[in-house]
């Protein structure tokens, strides 16, 4: 078997998407969604992959910045 000089890994980009106008309407919604988002990222990282975290995309300005 050929020995690799460096281990193969995957690089995964992750971001959350929501409609930002809801943050003021529903108390705690943003915090709850971000908790779920970070739980998801932790699950993905358990698979020994590199995660590129783009955070919450909740406006067109943030979408263009992330792109």
Secondary structure, DSSP 4 states (H G I P E B T S, - for coil): -PPPSS----EEEEEEE--TTHHHHSTTHHHHHHHHHHHHHHHHHTTS-EEEEEEEE-SHHHHHHH-
